[in-house]
């Protein structure tokens, strides 16, 4: 009879992996009186880094524009290293697609707001994210995009 090992889920480290702020049209764009439009994109990625160790990253891209000119563009990648062992394979994608991003995301939110404010702008506060719903939507999209084999 095989020995049942206890599941392990531990945060090893949370860190700022990458951050950039661009203001390509400064200083002239800063004199505009019009309110900018804001576009926010988020992404989640997970990859093994060692046996039982995984890096999960959450990336935010925030771009503001007035007409067709960029006011600022911020890209931040926040990462976490997690030790995950002795879990059934079907649970691994849930853990890395939902639980890990939920841990990393608050750090990302703070870093995005701080970087924008340090750039001389009012901070943009990213809203809370339901990673469960985001994960389920990605899974449904993957099924819809999967190639279909037609037999006759």
C-alpha positions as CSV (number, residue, x, y, z in Angstrom):
1,X,0.0,0.0,0.0
2,X,1.4,3.4,-1.0
3,X,2.0,6.0,1.7
4,X,-0.3,9.0,1.4
5,X,1.8,12.2,1.5
6,X,0.3,15.4,3.0
7,X,-0.4,18.1,0.4
8,X,1.9,21.1,0.6
9,X,1.1,24.7,-0.5
10,X,3.5,27.4,0.7
11,X,4.4,30.8,-0.4
12,X,8.2,31.0,-0.8
13,X,8.5,34.6,-2.1
14,X,6.4,37.4,-3.6
15,X,8.4,39.9,-5.7
16,X,8.2,42.6,-8.3
17,X,9.5,41.0,-11.4
18,X,9.2,43.9,-13.8
19,X,7.9,47.5,-13.9
20,X,8.0,50.2,-16.5
21,X,6.5,53.6,-17.0
22,X,6.5,55.5,-20.3
23,X,5.3,59.0,-20.9
24,X,6.1,59.4,-24.6
25,X,4.2,62.6,-25.2
26,X,5.4,64.5,-22.1
27,X,5.5,67.4,-21.4
28,X,3.0,68.7,-24.0
29,X,0.3,66.1,-23.3
30,X,0.3,67.2,-19.6
31,X,-1.1,70.5,-20.6
32,X,-4.2,69.0,-22.2
33,X,-7.4,69.7,-20.3
34,X,-9.4,66.7,-21.7
35,X,-9.8,63.6,-19.5
36,X,-7.9,60.6,-20.7
37,X,-9.4,57.2,-21.6
38,X,-8.0,54.3,-19.6
39,X,-7.4,50.8,-20.9
40,X,-6.4,48.0,-18.4
41,X,-5.3,44.6,-19.4
42,X,-4.5,41.7,-17.1
43,X,-2.7,38.4,-17.6
44,X,-1.8,35.4,-15.5
45,X,1.0,32.9,-16.2
46,X,2.4,29.9,-14.3
47,X,5.5,27.9,-14.9
48,X,7.5,25.3,-13.0
49,X,10.9,26.5,-11.8
50,X,12.1,23.4,-9.9
51,X,10.7,20.2,-8.5
52,X,7.5,21.2,-6.7
53,X,8.2,24.9,-7.1
54,X,6.2,27.2,-9.4
55,X,6.4,30.8,-10.4
56,X,3.0,32.5,-10.9
57,X,3.0,35.9,-12.5
58,X,0.2,38.5,-12.8
59,X,0.8,41.3,-15.3
60,X,-1.1,44.5,-15.6
61,X,-0.9,46.9,-18.5
62,X,-2.5,50.3,-18.0
63,X,-2.6,52.8,-20.9
64,X,-4.1,56.2,-20.8
65,X,-4.7,58.2,-23.9
66,X,-6.1,61.6,-24.9
67,X,-7.4,61.3,-28.5
68,X,-4.8,59.1,-30.2
69,X,-1.8,60.2,-28.0
70,X,-0.6,58.2,-25.0
71,X,-0.4,60.0,-21.7
72,X,1.3,57.1,-19.9
73,X,1.8,53.4,-20.3
74,X,2.5,51.3,-17.2
75,X,3.4,47.6,-17.3
76,X,3.9,45.7,-14.1
77,X,4.6,42.0,-13.5
78,X,4.3,40.8,-10.0
79,X,5.4,37.3,-9.3
80,X,5.3,34.7,-6.6
81,X,7.2,31.4,-6.0
82,X,5.0,28.7,-4.5
83,X,5.9,25.3,-3.3
84,X,3.1,23.0,-4.4
85,X,3.4,19.2,-3.7
86,X,1.3,16.1,-3.4
87,X,-1.8,17.5,-5.0
88,X,-3.9,15.7,-7.6
89,X,-3.0,16.9,-11.1
90,X,-6.5,18.1,-11.8
91,X,-6.2,20.5,-8.8
92,X,-2.9,22.0,-9.9
93,X,-4.3,24.3,-12.6
94,X,-7.0,25.5,-10.2
95,X,-4.3,26.4,-7.6
96,X,-2.1,28.1,-10.1
97,X,-4.9,29.9,-11.9
98,X,-6.9,31.0,-8.9
99,X,-5.3,30.7,-5.5
100,X,-1.8,31.9,-6.4
101,X,-2.9,34.9,-8.4
102,X,-5.2,35.9,-5.5
103,X,-2.2,36.1,-3.3
104,X,0.0,38.0,-5.8
105,X,-2.6,40.5,-7.0
106,X,-2.8,42.8,-4.0
107,X,1.0,43.5,-4.4
108,X,0.5,44.2,-8.1
109,X,-2.3,46.6,-7.3
110,X,-0.2,48.6,-4.9
111,X,2.8,48.7,-7.2
112,X,0.7,49.9,-10.2
113,X,-0.9,52.7,-8.1
114,X,2.5,53.7,-6.7
115,X,4.3,53.7,-10.0
116,X,1.6,55.9,-11.6
117,X,1.6,58.3,-8.7
118,X,5.4,58.5,-8.8
119,X,5.1,59.4,-12.4
120,X,3.1,62.5,-11.4
121,X,-0.4,61.3,-12.0
122,X,-3.3,60.5,-9.7
123,X,-3.1,56.8,-8.9
124,X,-5.1,54.3,-10.9
125,X,-6.5,51.7,-8.5
126,X,-7.1,48.4,-10.1
127,X,-10.4,46.9,-9.1
128,X,-10.7,43.6,-7.3
129,X,-10.6,40.6,-9.6
130,X,-12.6,37.4,-9.3
131,X,-9.9,34.9,-10.4
132,X,-12.3,32.0,-10.1
133,X,-14.5,33.6,-12.8
134,X,-11.5,34.6,-14.9
135,X,-10.1,31.1,-14.7
136,X,-13.5,29.5,-15.7
137,X,-13.8,32.0,-18.6
138,X,-10.3,31.0,-19.9
139,X,-11.2,27.3,-19.6
140,X,-14.4,27.8,-21.6
141,X,-12.5,29.8,-24.2
142,X,-9.8,27.1,-24.5
143,X,-12.6,24.5,-25.1
144,X,-14.2,26.7,-27.7
145,X,-10.9,27.3,-29.5
146,X,-9.8,23.7,-29.5
147,X,-9.7,22.1,-32.9
148,X,-12.5,19.7,-33.6
149,X,-12.1,16.4,-35.2
150,X,-15.0,15.6,-37.6
151,X,-15.6,11.9,-38.4
152,X,-17.8,10.8,-41.2
